[in-house]
Amino acid sequence: MNTLRNNLLILGLVVVLLAVAVYLIFIRQPVSEATQLGLDLEGGVRVQLQGFKEDGSPVESQEMARAIEVIRDRVDSLGVAEPDIRQQGADEALVDIPGVTDPDQAVEVIGRTAQLGFYRVIASDAEQLPPDATQEEIRQTEDDLRESLRSSSDFEEGATKVLFENTPDPAGAGTVVAGYIVSQEPQMTGDAVSPNGANINFDQTGRREVSIQLTGEGGRQFGELTQEIVSQAIADGAPGTGQLAIVLDDQVQSAPVVQEPIPGGQVSINNQGLPEGLPEEEATNLVTVLNSGALPVNMEVLSVQTIGPTLGAESLRGGLSAALAGLAFVLLFLTVIYRALGIVASLALLIYGVLLWGIIVAVPITMTLPGIAGIVLSVGVAADANIVIFERIKEEIRKGKTARTAIRAGYEKGFRAVLDGNITTLITAVILFALASAQVRGFAVLLAIGVLLSMFTAIVVTRALLGILSARRFQLSPAMMGVTKRSLERAAEENAAADGARGGRPSRKGGRSGGKTGGRAGGAS
């Protein structure tokens, strides 16, 4: 009775797990949204990048490895599923981003160097363009301002440089192009920014801005820099006119006037030329690149390939069709060869499928074509475990044992072989995960999860089901367990021959088989 009660408890646990899995898959959210799909199934963007340095020196492999980690942080901030980012050679990287609807934004975020610097403005000049000014006219204005500033006495070749800021006029009268002479190197860099210190805020007028929290040392440096700006303006006879240029990737983001020293550690980047301040997308991208850190090398986009969702949908249909066809064949094979045992194994495989999909949704795990292959392989592993054990059970039945005894002995003798095989598969999955690319890692993860789950369904669940079915009230016969009458007769003949070879002394197995070979087997497991 204790064994029967344990089997019923196991089945109760299975029912609870199935209910949770069904809730996660079908009820918590639509099935189409519950599963995350990779680039090969959902479509997306593939970007090829090449790193380079301004001085022309070669990019080292370690620098690209660091750049890839920064890019990974930025892509994660886009909220996409399982990006595949891998290094190619010493200076190239390939970025696969599934599910992206705005390729331009993705390229902007992952390719931006994000070198943040704070400069004291030495001199400046500006020109306002009409509202209908073209990009070519803006570039020409920048060239004119650059030539004018470089010819001034404030410019020193090799020690200073000219940077620009393009700001829409608040009154809508066009674009203000401003040029600034600053030192060649910044007085402060992005290292002064606190980790995840950039956030989107709004000023007193409701304009959107990006606020940057500095570190303790950064706050001290910022206080010294603003003090220097104020003192220099006083020395030049124009107090209250000194400017601080906040520069990102050699583009001036903001150049506020510093009227007094600012000892605090809070800096803001805004756009006073627009009523709403910084555009939302620009502010979001700016926060992303600042919080993820600067790229150690500059990045050039070599190619951008967009993979449409139609191609991904076709791949998904093909992969699922292959998986379902394989599952149907396995279920048919088990049922035909092992009869009642096969039906139990088929039920366990269906339970396995629902539980596995529930795990995929709950974690969540991004589905890719290699991942589907891992699932199909794990189904084969689960079926193989059942076959090993069922063959042991049939051997015990041929020896004349009852169904209850044969089932117990079959699981005891087959468990070690199943365990050894699954451990070998798990070791392979771990090696693949450690050494392979992201897509192959998806295969390894799903294979490992599938193998562990199959140990539960193929051994624990099927044993509980067969334990209940082998109770006396069900009376499992040898034929119902896939053991034919001919094989029973052959086993009896072999036992009799073995008894004769031992001098007519019947063995305990032989005597028992003669009396119970063709009879029904029962008992509670």
C-alpha distance (Angstrom), angle and dihedral (degrees) to the residues before:
residue distance angle dihedral
M1 . . .
N2 3.80 . .
T3 3.80 90.5 .
L4 3.79 92.2 48.4
R5 3.80 90.2 49.2
N6 3.81 90.8 50.6
N7 3.79 90.5 51.2
L8 3.79 90.9 51.0
L9 3.82 90.3 49.3
I10 3.80 90.2 52.4
L11 3.79 91.0 51.1
G12 3.80 89.5 48.2
L13 3.81 89.4 53.9
V14 3.80 89.8 49.6
V15 3.81 90.9 52.1
V16 3.82 90.5 52.1
L17 3.81 91.9 48.6
L18 3.79 90.7 48.5
A19 3.80 90.7 51.0
V20 3.82 90.9 51.9
A21 3.81 91.6 47.3
V22 3.82 92.7 49.1
Y23 3.81 89.8 49.6
L24 3.81 91.9 51.5
I25 3.80 94.0 45.8
F26 3.80 103.5 40.0
I27 3.81 111.9 12.0
R28 3.81 109.8 36.1
Q29 3.80 91.5 58.1
P30 3.81 137.9 -16.3
V31 3.79 114.8 -68.2
S32 3.81 90.6 -120.2
E33 3.81 90.1 59.0
A34 3.80 98.1 36.6
T35 3.80 95.0 73.0
Q36 3.79 122.9 60.1
L37 3.80 114.2 -141.8
G38 3.78 129.1 -152.6
L39 3.79 129.1 -129.1
D40 3.81 94.1 -87.5
L41 3.82 91.8 54.7
E42 3.81 104.3 32.3
G43 3.77 103.2 28.5
G44 3.79 125.3 -127.4
V45 3.80 140.2 145.5
R46 3.79 132.9 -43.7
V47 3.81 114.4 -161.8
Q48 3.79 125.3 -171.1
L49 3.81 114.3 -156.9
Q50 3.79 133.6 -172.8
G51 3.77 123.7 -159.3
F52 3.79 122.9 -139.6
K53 3.79 140.0 166.5
E54 3.78 127.3 -128.4
D55 3.81 92.1 -126.3
G56 3.81 92.5 53.2
S57 3.81 95.2 -116.4
P58 3.82 115.9 143.4
V59 3.79 119.5 -91.2
E60 3.79 112.6 -116.2
S61 3.78 122.1 -134.2
Q62 3.82 91.8 -119.3
E63 3.81 90.8 55.9
M64 3.80 91.0 52.5
A65 3.80 90.2 48.1
R66 3.81 89.3 54.7
A67 3.81 90.5 45.9
I68 3.81 90.2 53.1
E69 3.81 90.8 54.0
V70 3.81 90.0 52.1
I71 3.81 90.9 48.2
R72 3.81 89.9 49.0
D73 3.82 90.5 55.1
R74 3.80 90.4 49.8
V75 3.81 94.0 48.3
D76 3.81 90.6 48.4
S77 3.80 88.2 55.8
L78 3.82 88.7 59.7
G79 3.81 88.1 66.3
V80 3.81 95.6 -123.5
A81 3.79 124.6 148.9
E82 3.80 122.6 -106.8
P83 3.80 103.4 -24.6
D84 3.79 113.1 -158.0
I85 3.80 109.5 -138.5
R86 3.77 117.4 172.5
Q87 3.77 137.7 163.9
Q88 3.80 120.3 -117.7
G89 3.76 113.9 -162.1
A90 3.78 120.7 -38.2
D91 3.80 100.5 -48.7
E92 3.82 110.2 20.9
A93 3.80 134.4 83.0
L94 3.80 132.3 -170.5
V95 3.82 117.3 -150.4
D96 3.82 121.7 -167.1
I97 3.82 112.9 -168.7
P98 3.83 115.2 -176.6
G99 3.78 123.6 -153.0
V100 3.81 97.2 14.2
T101 3.81 112.9 153.1
D102 3.82 96.3 -175.8
P103 3.83 110.3 50.2
D104 3.82 92.3 177.8
Q105 3.80 91.6 58.5
A106 3.80 91.2 48.4
V107 3.80 92.1 51.5
E108 3.82 90.9 46.2
V109 3.80 92.5 52.2
I110 3.80 100.3 43.5
G111 3.81 98.0 39.2
R112 3.79 100.3 45.8
T113 3.79 112.6 109.1
A114 3.84 93.0 -150.4
Q115 3.80 97.6 -156.4
L116 3.80 102.3 171.0
G117 3.79 119.4 -159.9
F118 3.81 138.9 170.7
Y119 3.82 116.4 -146.2
R120 3.79 136.5 -178.5
V121 3.81 107.5 -125.4
I122 3.80 109.8 -124.2
A123 3.82 97.1 -175.6
S124 3.79 137.3 -16.9
D125 3.78 143.7 -168.0
A126 3.80 132.8 -173.5
E127 3.78 142.2 -168.4
Q128 3.79 130.4 -165.3
L129 3.80 119.8 -135.4
P130 3.81 127.0 -160.1
P131 3.83 120.3 -97.6
D132 3.81 92.3 -103.8
A133 3.82 94.4 53.6
T134 3.81 113.2 139.8
Q135 3.80 127.0 -136.1
E136 3.78 88.5 -107.0
E137 3.82 90.3 56.2
I138 3.80 90.6 48.7
R139 3.82 91.1 51.5
Q140 3.81 90.5 47.9
T141 3.81 90.4 51.1
E142 3.80 89.9 51.2
D143 3.80 90.2 51.6
D144 3.82 91.0 50.8
L145 3.80 92.6 48.3
R146 3.80 91.2 46.4
E147 3.80 91.1 53.5
S148 3.81 91.4 47.0
L149 3.80 94.5 48.6
R150 3.80 94.0 44.4
S151 3.80 89.3 55.0
S152 3.81 92.8 53.7
S153 3.79 123.6 98.9
D154 3.81 90.9 -115.4
F155 3.80 92.6 66.0
E156 3.80 117.7 88.1
E157 3.80 117.8 -173.4
G158 3.80 111.8 -121.0
A159 3.79 93.8 8.8
T160 3.80 100.9 62.0
K161 3.82 138.9 31.5
V162 3.80 139.2 -167.4
L163 3.81 121.5 -113.9
F164 3.81 129.4 -179.5
E165 3.78 141.0 -140.4
N166 3.81 123.0 -164.0
T167 3.80 112.0 -160.2
P168 3.82 129.2 174.8
D169 3.80 110.6 -121.8
P170 3.86 111.0 -106.9
A171 3.80 90.6 -132.0
G172 3.79 92.0 53.0
A173 3.79 92.1 -112.2
G174 3.80 94.4 132.6
T175 3.80 137.9 -84.9
V176 3.79 126.1 -35.7
V177 3.81 111.5 -144.0
A178 3.80 110.4 -160.8
G179 3.80 126.9 -174.3
Y180 3.81 123.9 -160.2
I181 3.77 132.5 -165.0
V182 3.79 108.8 -142.0
S183 3.78 135.8 162.8
Q184 3.79 118.9 -81.6
E185 3.81 91.4 -113.1
P186 3.82 125.1 39.6
Q187 3.79 121.5 -109.8
M188 3.84 87.2 -134.8
T189 3.82 132.3 19.1
G190 3.78 136.5 -157.0
D191 3.80 89.3 -89.5
A192 3.80 85.9 82.9
V193 3.82 91.0 65.7
S194 3.82 116.8 99.3
P195 3.83 117.1 -118.2
N196 3.81 107.4 -84.1
G197 3.79 86.3 -2.1
A198 3.81 96.7 141.6
N199 3.81 118.3 92.7
I200 3.80 139.2 161.0
N201 3.80 113.8 -108.5
F202 3.80 138.7 158.9
D203 3.80 126.6 -122.2
Q204 3.81 126.2 -134.8
T205 3.81 91.5 -80.9
G206 3.80 93.8 51.2
R207 3.79 95.7 -105.3
R208 3.79 115.8 147.7
E209 3.80 115.5 -116.6
V210 3.78 140.6 163.5
S211 3.79 113.7 -116.6
I212 3.80 118.2 -156.9
Q213 3.80 121.8 -156.9
L214 3.80 112.6 -150.0
T215 3.78 127.2 -149.6
G216 3.80 120.7 -108.3
E217 3.79 91.4 -96.8
G218 3.80 90.0 42.1
G219 3.80 90.9 53.9
R220 3.80 90.5 51.7
Q221 3.82 91.5 49.6
F222 3.79 90.9 47.3
G223 3.81 90.7 53.0
E224 3.80 90.5 51.6
L225 3.82 91.8 47.2
T226 3.80 94.2 51.0
Q227 3.82 89.7 46.0
E228 3.81 88.5 53.9
I229 3.83 91.1 49.9
V230 3.81 92.6 50.6
S231 3.82 92.6 46.3
Q232 3.81 92.9 48.7
A233 3.82 91.7 50.8
I234 3.81 89.9 51.9
A235 3.81 90.7 48.2
D236 3.82 89.6 51.3
G237 3.80 89.8 53.7
A238 3.82 93.8 -113.3
P239 3.81 106.6 98.2
G240 3.77 116.5 -170.5
T241 3.82 95.0 24.5
G242 3.81 101.7 91.3
Q243 3.78 115.1 121.2
L244 3.81 135.3 -150.2
A245 3.81 116.3 -151.2
I246 3.81 115.6 -149.6
V247 3.81 103.7 -159.2
L248 3.79 130.7 -169.6
D249 3.80 117.6 -173.1
D250 3.83 92.1 -17.0
Q251 3.80 91.4 -54.6
V252 3.80 116.9 114.1
Q253 3.80 107.7 -125.4
S254 3.78 96.7 -179.6
A255 3.81 136.5 -6.5
P256 3.82 107.5 -168.0
V257 3.79 123.1 -176.9
V258 3.82 111.7 -110.6
Q259 3.80 109.6 -144.9
E260 3.81 96.8 170.3
P261 3.82 137.7 8.5
I262 3.82 114.5 -76.3
P263 3.81 109.6 -148.5
G264 3.82 95.9 175.2
G265 3.78 126.0 97.0
Q266 3.82 99.0 -124.3
V267 3.82 123.2 103.7
S268 3.81 128.3 176.6
I269 3.81 132.0 -154.0
N270 3.78 113.0 -158.6
N271 3.78 143.8 153.5
Q272 3.78 110.6 -127.7
G273 3.79 89.8 -179.9
L274 3.81 93.2 73.8
P275 3.83 123.8 63.1
E276 3.80 91.3 -134.2
G277 3.80 94.2 42.9
L278 3.79 116.9 -135.7
P279 3.82 113.5 12.1
E280 3.81 110.5 -106.5
E281 3.81 96.0 -117.1
E282 3.80 92.7 46.9
A283 3.81 91.3 49.1
T284 3.82 91.7 48.3
N285 3.79 92.8 49.4
L286 3.80 90.8 46.3
V287 3.81 92.2 53.0
T288 3.81 90.0 47.9
V289 3.80 96.2 53.1
L290 3.81 93.9 41.9
N291 3.80 93.9 50.6
S292 3.81 94.0 45.1
G293 3.79 91.7 50.6
A294 3.77 133.6 -122.9
L295 3.78 122.4 -55.7
P296 3.83 110.1 -110.4
V297 3.82 89.4 -136.1
N298 3.78 135.6 28.6
M299 3.79 116.6 -97.7
E300 3.79 128.1 -140.7
V301 3.80 119.0 -164.6
L302 3.80 107.0 -129.6
S303 3.80 97.9 179.0
V304 3.80 142.2 -8.6
Q305 3.80 118.3 -154.4
T306 3.80 120.4 -171.6
I307 3.82 115.6 -154.3
G308 3.79 110.4 -157.9
P309 3.81 123.0 -133.3
T310 3.82 90.6 -121.5
L311 3.80 92.2 66.3
G312 3.80 89.6 45.8
A313 3.81 91.5 50.5
E314 3.80 90.6 52.4
S315 3.80 90.3 51.1
L316 3.81 90.1 48.8
R317 3.80 92.8 50.5
G318 3.78 91.3 47.9
G319 3.80 93.4 48.4
L320 3.79 94.4 46.7
S321 3.80 92.0 45.8
A322 3.79 90.7 53.3
A323 3.81 91.3 47.2
L324 3.82 93.6 49.0
A325 3.80 92.4 45.6
G326 3.78 90.6 51.5
L327 3.79 91.5 47.9
A328 3.82 92.0 49.6
F329 3.81 91.4 50.7
V330 3.81 91.9 49.7
L331 3.82 91.9 49.2
L332 3.81 91.3 49.3
F333 3.80 92.4 48.2
L334 3.80 93.5 49.8
T335 3.80 92.9 47.4
V336 3.82 95.2 48.3
I337 3.81 96.4 45.1
Y338 3.80 101.9 36.0
R339 3.83 103.0 27.5
A340 3.82 108.6 -166.3
L341 3.80 91.2 10.4
G342 3.80 88.9 52.6
I343 3.80 92.5 49.9
V344 3.80 89.4 52.9
A345 3.81 90.7 48.0
S346 3.81 90.7 48.5
L347 3.80 90.5 52.0
A348 3.81 89.4 49.4
L349 3.82 90.5 51.0
L350 3.80 90.8 52.4
I351 3.81 89.1 49.9
Y352 3.80 87.8 48.6
G353 3.81 91.1 53.0
V354 3.81 94.3 51.3
L355 3.82 93.4 45.7
L356 3.81 92.3 46.8
W357 3.80 92.1 51.2
G358 3.79 89.2 48.2
I359 3.82 89.6 54.7
I360 3.82 90.9 48.2
V361 3.81 90.5 53.4
A362 3.82 95.8 41.4
V363 3.83 99.3 50.0
P364 3.14 88.6 30.7
I365 3.80 109.9 -124.4
T366 3.79 119.6 -173.0
M367 3.79 112.6 -124.7
T368 3.80 118.0 -132.5
L369 3.79 132.9 164.1
P370 3.83 91.1 -98.6
G371 3.81 87.3 49.7
I372 3.80 91.1 54.6
A373 3.81 87.8 50.3
G374 3.80 88.8 53.4
I375 3.81 90.5 52.5
V376 3.81 92.3 49.6
L377 3.80 90.6 49.5
S378 3.81 91.8 48.9
V379 3.83 89.1 52.6
G380 3.79 87.4 56.3
V381 3.80 89.9 49.2
A382 3.81 90.2 52.1
A383 3.81 91.9 48.7
D384 3.80 90.7 47.5
A385 3.81 90.5 54.2
N386 3.80 90.1 54.1
I387 3.80 92.2 47.4
V388 3.81 92.7 52.1
I389 3.80 92.2 50.6
F390 3.81 95.5 41.4
E391 3.80 91.4 53.2
R392 3.80 88.6 53.8
I393 3.82 89.5 50.4
K394 3.81 91.6 50.8
E395 3.80 90.2 50.2
E396 3.79 89.9 54.1
I397 3.82 91.3 47.9
R398 3.82 90.3 53.1
K399 3.79 88.3 54.2
G400 3.79 87.7 61.1
K401 3.79 99.6 -103.6
T402 3.78 122.4 146.9
A403 3.78 119.9 -104.6
R404 3.78 91.5 -107.1
T405 3.81 93.2 51.7
A406 3.80 93.7 40.5
I407 3.81 92.5 52.2
R408 3.79 92.2 49.8
A409 3.81 92.9 47.1
G410 3.81 92.7 43.8
Y411 3.79 93.4 55.7
E412 3.80 92.4 44.1
K413 3.81 93.4 51.0
G414 3.81 96.8 39.2
F415 3.79 99.0 43.8
R416 3.81 96.1 78.1
A417 3.81 93.1 52.0
V418 3.82 91.0 48.1
L419 3.81 91.9 47.3
D420 3.81 93.5 50.0
G421 3.80 92.0 49.6
N422 3.80 93.5 48.6
I423 3.80 92.9 47.4
T424 3.80 88.8 53.9
T425 3.81 90.2 51.1
L426 3.82 91.5 48.3
I427 3.80 91.4 51.6
T428 3.80 89.2 52.5
A429 3.81 90.5 49.7
V430 3.82 91.5 50.9
I431 3.81 91.5 51.0
L432 3.81 91.3 49.2
F433 3.81 91.3 49.2
A434 3.79 92.5 50.2
L435 3.80 98.1 46.5
A436 3.80 108.6 26.2
S437 3.81 136.4 78.3
A438 3.80 124.8 -90.4
Q439 3.80 95.7 -89.9
V440 3.81 93.1 50.3
R441 3.80 87.7 46.4
G442 3.80 87.3 58.5
F443 3.80 88.1 55.2
A444 3.81 90.9 48.7
V445 3.82 94.1 48.0
L446 3.80 94.9 50.0
L447 3.80 91.6 43.5
A448 3.81 91.2 52.5
I449 3.81 93.2 46.4
G450 3.80 90.1 46.3
V451 3.80 92.9 50.8
L452 3.81 93.1 49.6
L453 3.79 91.9 46.4
S454 3.81 91.6 46.8
M455 3.80 89.1 56.6
F456 3.79 87.1 60.4
T457 3.81 98.5 43.9
A458 3.81 99.1 35.3
I459 3.79 95.6 46.6
V460 3.80 112.4 18.4
V461 3.81 99.3 33.7
T462 3.81 97.2 40.6
R463 3.80 91.6 46.1
A464 3.80 90.7 52.4
L465 3.81 91.7 48.7
L466 3.80 93.4 47.1
G467 3.79 90.5 45.0
I468 3.80 89.4 59.1
L469 3.82 93.6 42.7
S470 3.81 92.4 50.0
A471 3.79 91.1 58.6
R472 3.79 113.9 115.9
R473 3.78 94.1 -103.6
F474 3.80 91.9 64.8
Q475 3.82 99.5 41.3
L476 3.81 103.3 -157.8
S477 3.80 108.6 -151.9
P478 3.84 124.3 -153.6
A479 3.82 90.2 -109.7
M480 3.81 90.3 55.1
M481 3.81 88.1 55.6
G482 3.80 94.7 52.7
V483 3.81 96.8 -97.9
T484 3.81 110.0 132.3
K485 3.78 125.2 -145.0
R486 3.80 90.1 -118.2
S487 3.80 92.2 55.9
L488 3.81 90.0 49.7
E489 3.81 91.2 51.6
R490 3.79 91.0 47.8
A491 3.80 90.5 50.3
A492 3.82 90.3 50.0
E493 3.81 90.7 51.0
E494 3.79 91.4 49.8
N495 3.80 90.6 49.8
A496 3.81 91.1 49.1
A497 3.80 91.0 49.5
A498 3.77 90.1 50.0
D499 3.80 90.1 50.8
G500 3.82 90.4 51.5
A501 3.78 91.4 50.3
R502 3.79 88.6 55.8
G503 3.81 91.2 57.8
G504 3.78 100.4 -90.8
R505 3.76 93.8 -59.0
P506 3.78 103.5 136.7
S507 3.75 115.2 -137.0
R508 3.77 120.7 -129.8
K509 3.81 88.8 -112.6
G510 3.79 92.6 48.2
G511 3.79 94.7 49.0
R512 3.77 90.8 47.6
S513 3.78 94.2 48.0
G514 3.77 91.9 52.0
G515 3.75 90.5 58.9
K516 3.79 101.6 38.9
T517 3.77 108.5 24.5
G518 3.74 97.0 106.4
G519 3.77 97.3 28.6
R520 3.76 129.6 100.2
A521 3.74 120.4 -90.8
G522 3.73 124.6 -140.1
G523 3.71 145.6 150.0
A524 3.75 138.3 116.6
S525 3.74 120.1 -77.0
